[in-house]
Amino acid sequence: MSRILKDPEKILAALEMYTYEKQLTQTELAKRLGVSLPAVNGWLLGKREPRRFILYRIQKFLQKEGFLK
């Protein structure tokens, strides 16, 4: 099991880059991650951070997609 990054900002920055490079809407990103649109919107606007288990899921997703090491 991979270690969760201590800095959620790095994961969220990678998520934002992924969204930009794949030209995804927040709705499409929410569907790919299996979360709600308001959750994604809050993360990308910096209003909230994902819960620890969601952060881990995002990290694994981005690693699989090649956007995080």
Number of C-alpha atoms within 10 A of each C-alpha: 4 7 7 15 12 8 8 17 13 13 20 21 13 19 22 19 13 18 16 11 9 10 11 14 12 18 15 13 21 17 13 12 14 12 13 13 16 12 15 23 16 13 18 17 10 11 9 12 17 16 10 11 10 14 17 18 16 21 25 18 16 18 13 11 11 11 15 16 9
